Amino acid sequence: MSSLKTKDSISLYNLFYDGNVTWVGVYKDKTQQKRLERDPNSLNYKIADYKTWFRSTTKGTVKEEKSHNVNIDTDGNIASVTFDFSFWAGGKKGLWGKESWGLVKINGEWKITSVIFSMEQENIFPEPNRQ
């Protein structure tokens, strides 16, 4: 997602539907277990919206999301995109997991209507090597 590296909000925002967009991340079990050890009240999920996420993500060091194993399923009007991702800050991997987008085609343009993802912290459980 080059708009993260370039901090280009216009390009990123244009990918999304104008109405409400679901944005929910769930911590995977090993990461959540460590989080609970530090704070027994830690929720295993976080909810945001793409604009808030973008603003907070583009502060500080250069950030980048890398994706692989992309799978697209569509009938031409709706689509789901799933992929493995890793999130990097300052050249260091911080998170990895699985991500899924729901999309609709509006006036000939694909728009993201939902983003759901799982997260594992690299320092707690390093991402296994890909085959």
N, C-alpha and C positions, 0 to 999 in steps of 0.2 A: 504494500500500500504506500505508494510514493508520496501521497499527500501528507503522511505523518512526517517523513524526513524533511519535506519542503515546507511543512506547516501551512499547507494550502487548504484553508477551510472551505472555500467556494467549491473546489473540485470534490472534496469529501461530501459536503452537504448535498450536492447535486445527485449523489448516489441514492439518497434516501427519499422515501415517500414523505409528502408534506404533512400528513396527519401524525397520530401517535404511532411510534415505533417501539415495539417491545425490545428491551435490552436487559438480559439477565445472564449473569455468570454464576456458576456453581463450583465451589472448591471440591476437588477430588478428595477421596478419603484420607490419604496419607497427609496431605497438606492440612486438611481440616483438623485432623487429630492433633497435629503440632500447634495449630492455632488455638484449639481448645485448652491445651496445656498452658499456654500463655494467658488466655482469657477464656474462662469457662462459659462466658456469655456470647462468644463469637458466633455469628450466624454463618451458615455454610453457603451463603449466596450473597450476591450484591446486585443491586438494580441501579440503572443509570439511564441516561439518554445519550444519543450520539453526540450532541453538541457539547454537553458537559464533559463527556469522556474525551472528546477531541481537545477541548480547552485545557483540561488537566494533563493530558498526555503530552501535549506539545510544550509544556513548561520544562525548563532544565535541559538536560542532555538530549542528544539526538535519539529518537525512538524509531523502531522499525518492527513491523510484523511480517514474519516470513510464513508462507503457506506451502503445503505439499499434499499429495494424495487428494487432489481436488476431484469431487464427484458432482456433476450437474444432472438434475432430473427435471424435465420440463415438458409441458404440452404446448408450448408456444405462447401461453398467456400467463401461466404461473410457473414458478420454478423454485426448487430448493437447491442450495449449494452447500455441501459439507466438505470440510477439509481439516487436516491437522495443522496446527499453527504453533509458532514460538514467538514470543514477544521479547524484544531486545531493547536495552537502554544503555547508551554509552558503549556499545559494542559487546555487552555482556547479556547472555540469556537470563531472563528473570522468571518467565512463565512459559508453560506449554500446555497444550490440550487439544480438544476437538471443538470446532466451531460450525454453526449451521446458520445460514441465512434463508429467510423466506422472501421471495420477490414476486412482484406483479408487474405486468406490462401495461403502462398507462400512456395513452397517446403515442404508442410506438417506442416508448422508453422504459427500460427495466428500472424498477425502484425497489430498494430494500425496505421491507415492512417489519422484519423481525431479525434480531441477532441473539442467539443463545449459544453459550459456550461453557466448557468445563475448564478448570484451571488447576495445574499442579505447579508448585513453586520449585524451580530448578535446584535451589539450595537444600530443599528437603528431600525431593525425589527426582534425580536427574532423568531427563528424557532418554528412553532407551534408544540405542542406535537403530536407524532405519535400514531396512534391507534393500 
